[in-house]
Amino acid sequence: MIGEKQRQDTAENSVGIQSGRDTNINSGLSTDQMRAIIECVADQIPKYAAIAATVVDSRLRDFEERIVGRFSADSNADTKAFEDPDFQYLLRGAQHAYARSGDGDVAEQLADLIAERSRAKGKSRKALTLNRAIEVAPLLTENEIAELSLAFAIRRVCFNGGQSPQALGTVLRIVTERLLPEVSIEENSYIYMESLGCGKLSIGTCDLTRALSGNYKMALSHLPALDTIVEPADRAHIDSLVAAGLLSVTSDQRVLQVIADQSEFVRAVEEAGLTNERTVAVFNATQTRNYEKHEIIGALKPWYPDIDRLFELWDDSPLKHFDLSSVGVAVGFINLRRTCGFGGDIDIWVK
């Protein structure tokens, strides 16, 4: 109560507090104590700096050997790039990045990107894309590197060997088995990649069933038998369409459309100088039905036992919403080549 007397007994070295109103108490270190700690730490800085300098020197020598070795082993890498000021600036940034991290995987990634960059001339989109990829790669964790590589492999690549379930299952296993343990389903991982310009999270969805069936129709579609389409068009006409590259016949005598759009198919027939009298009938007769999810899993599982895991990670993570940028493509391409020997030419995707 106001005016009421307060009385308190305290022991030695204790603190007594009395208050008739709200009380704020700060019981941290005193100014003198903080100064003493700061001065003590400052005295150790030269020792730490000497240790750090030794570590940095060692990492720079290691990075130098990796770069020289990479250029010596790759006949396509252009050593004349070292005369370019922009390339020198890029190289210095890569040295700093490895000196800070000391991560061997980062060094390998940078060495591959730098070798690719040496082939890009002038201020081209490829050169600028690889410049940015070299800046971004050291900022990515193993999760993001794996996610970019997997997104690139599934969304942007159609492996030439994947023309049968056996071949497709085998190539997917080889390409993805080292990536799956590192792929994260956390949205923050994809938001982080988006902030670095590696891609963007879109509203649209590309689930794994759609991605695989769209790229590998011959392996993952119900194709009409050749003898079933002779009815709307005689065999000679079908053979002429195959010879013109407008239809494809598999080894088991099934037919695959090369052009999926009807109007484009009709136009291609006319441009090939073939009769278009039965073109629409042939197009309708050669329609395929893509495999559904359970059919894809059943077809590929004998050669890719972990195919269920791939579907689970892709369809239950933001991967199905993540559209790669050119920078994301460059990083994913380089890592895919390093981890599974992918033999594509980056010029196909980064121009």
N, C-alpha and C positions, 0 to 999 in steps of 0.2 A: 504494500500500500504506500501511497505517496506520503512522505514524511516519516515512514517507519524506519527505525534505526536498524542497521545491519552490523553484525558482529561475526568475526571469523578467526579461527586459530589455524596457523600453518606451521609445519615442521621446517627444520633447517634445509636449505637448498630447494625448497618447494616454491611453487608459484600460486599465489592466492588471487582470485578475481572476484570482484563484487560489482554488480551493475543493476541499476534500477530500470534500464531500458535495453534495447537490442544491442548485442555486443559482437564485434568481429575480432577474431583472434588470429594473428599470424605468428606461427611458432617455428618458422624456417631458420636457415643460417643467417648469421649477421653479415654485414657488409665486409668486415675484416676477414671473416672465415671464408667467404666466397673468393675474396682477393687472394688469399693464401693458396686455395686449391687451384685457381687459374694460373698462378705463378709457378706452382709445382708442375702442372701439366706442360706449361710452356718450356720449362727446363728440359723436358724429355723430347721435345719436337726434333731437335737436331739428330738425336739418336734414331728416332723413327724415320726421319728423312733419309738418313744414310742407309738404313735397311731397305726402305722403299726404292731408293735409287738402284741398289743392287738387283732387286727383283725386276724392276723395269728394264734395266739393261739386259738381263737374261731373257726376258720375254721379247724384247725387240730383236735380239739375235735369233731367237727361235722363229719369229715371224719372218725375218729376212730369209732364213733358210727355206721356209715353206714357200715363199713367193718365188724365189729363184728356182727351187725344185719344180714348182708347178709350171713355170714358163719353159723350163728345160724339157719337161716331159710332154708338153702339149705343143705340137707343131702348128696349131691354129692360133695360138696366142702370139700377139704382135709386140715384140720388144721395143719397137719404135715409139710405142705409146708413152714410154718413160720420158720422152722429150717434150711431151705436151704438158703445159703448166696446169691445166685442169686435172689431168691424170695424176700429176705430182701432188696436188692439193688433196685429191681423193685418197691417194696412198698414205699421206700423212694422217688423215683422219682415221683410216683403218688401223694404222700403227697405234694411235692413241687408244682406240677402242680395245684392241687386244692387250695393250699394256695395262689397261684398267681391269680387264676381266681375267686374263690368263687362261681362258677356256679353250682347250684344244679344238673342240667342235666349232667354236666361233672362228678360230684361225683358219680351219679348213674351208668353212663356208665363205669367208672373206677372200681367201686365195682363189677359189673357183669363180667368185663374182668378179674379182679384179681381172682374172684371165679373160673372162667373157667381155668385160668392159674394154680391154685393150683392142678388141676387134671392131668396136664401134667408132666411127669416124665423125668428127665435127659435132655440132650441136644438134644431133638427131634425137628423136624420141627414145630410141634404144639406149643411147648414151646417157640421156637424162634419167631414164627409168633405172638403169643399172647404178648410176650415181646415188640415187635415192635408196635403192635396195642395199647398197653397201653401208649407207648411214643407218638404215633401219635394222638390218640383220643382227647386229650386236645387242639391240634393245629387246629382242624377242627371247622368251624362254623356250625350253624344249617343247612345251605344250603348243605354243603358237607355231613353231617351225613345223611340227608334225601336222597340225591342222591345215596349214597352208599347202603342204605337200599333198595331203589326202584330198583336199578340195580341188587342187589342180589336177590330180590323177583322175578323179571321178568326173568332174565337170568339164574339163578342157581337153582331155586326151581320149582318143579312140584307138586302142592298141590294135595294130594290124593283125596280130596273131589270134585275136579273140573271135574267131569265126565259128567256133563250136563250143559247147559247154565245157568240154575238157580243157581246151586251149584257154578259154576265158577264165575258168576257175583257177587254172595254174598261174596265169599272169597276174591276176588280182591278188592271189596269195603272196607271190613274190614281191609285188609292189607295196602291199599294205601291211604285211605282218610285222615289220619293224616300226610302223607308225602307230598302230592301234594302242599299244600300251601308254603312249604319251598324249593321246587325244583327250581333251577335257570336254565335259558337257556343261561346264560353268559358263554362263553368259558373259561374265566379266572378262573372260579370255578373249572373246570375240569383240567386245566393246573396246578392249585395249588395242587389238589389231586395227580396228576401225579408226581409233585415234591416231595411229601411226600411218594411216593411208594405205593399209594393205588390202582393204576391201570395205564393204559396207553390209550391214544387216538390212535385208529388204523385207517387204511385206510378203512378197511371193515365196512360194515353196517349191523346192526341187527335191522330192524324196528320192531315196535310192532306187526304188522300183522304176520310177520315171527316168532317172539318169541312165541306168544300165540298159533298160529295154530300148530307149531311144538311140543309144550309141551302138548296140550290138543286136540288131534285128535278126541277123542270120542265126545267131546262137540262142536268142531268147524270144523267139516269136514262133507262132504256129503258121508255117508257110504252106500255101496251097501246092498240091502235087502238080507236076507238069501236065499229066494226062487229063486233069480236070479242067484245064483252060484251053484245051484244043477245041472244045465245043464252040465257044464264041469266036474263035479264030483258028484257022488251019495251022498245021505245024510249020509250014514254010514262013508264014507271017510271024509266028513266035520266034523262029530262028533269026529272022531279019531284025527283030527288036533286040534280041540278045546280041547279035553281031554289032548293032549300033550302040550297045552299052546301055540300053534303056531297061532291060530286064537282066537278071542274073540267075543262073541255074546252078544249084548246089550239086554235090557229088551224089546225093541220094535222090536226084531228079525232083527237087522242089524249087519253086520260083520266088525270087525276091525282087520287089520293085526298087529301082535305083532312085527314082524321083517320086516322092510321096504325095506331092500336090497334083491334083488332076489337071488343072489348067496348064501347069508347067509341063506335065507329061505330054499333053496334047500338042503343045507348042514344040516340044523337043522332037516329037514324031514328025511333024511338018518340016522342021528344020533339017531333019535327016533325009528328007525326000521320000518318006515311006507313005503308003496309003493310010489315011486316017479314018477310013470307013468304019472300022471296028475298034477304034482306039478306046473309046469310053467303055465298051464292053470288056475289052482286055484289062483295062485299068481296074474295073470293078471285080473282075474274076481273080485278080492277083492281090487283092487286099489281104493283109496279114492281121493277126490278132496277137498283140504283145502278151508275154507271160505276166501273170500276176505274181505278187510277192512270194507266195508259198511255192509257186512253180519255179521261180528263179532260184530260191533256196534249195529246192529239191534237185534241180538240174546241176547246180554248181557244188553242192556239198561234198560229193565224192572226191573232188579235187581241191576243194577249199573248205576244210572242216570248220574253220572259224567264221564262215560267212554269216552266221547268225549274229555274231559279235559286231561285224561290220555294219549290218543293218541296224542293230540296236544303237550303236554309237552315232551313226549318221542321222537316223530318224528321230532320236531322242535328244539331240543336241542342236545348237544353233547352226550347225554346218549346213543344214538344208535351206537355211535362209541367207547364207553368207556368199555374196558375190565378190569374186576376186578383182582387185585392181591390177594394173600392169605391174606395179611393184610387188604385190602379193604373188603374181604369176612368176616373176623373176626369182623370188626367194624360194617358192615352192618347187620350181623347176630345178634349181641348183641342188637343193637338198634331195630331191627325188633321184637325180643323177648320181649323187654321192652315196645314197643309202642302198639303192637297188640296181645301179648300173643303167638307168634309163638312158636310151640313146637318141632321143629326139634332138632337133635343132631349135634352139631358143628363138631363132629368127621367125619361126612359124607363129609364135605367140606374142613376141615383143618386137614391134616394127617401128 
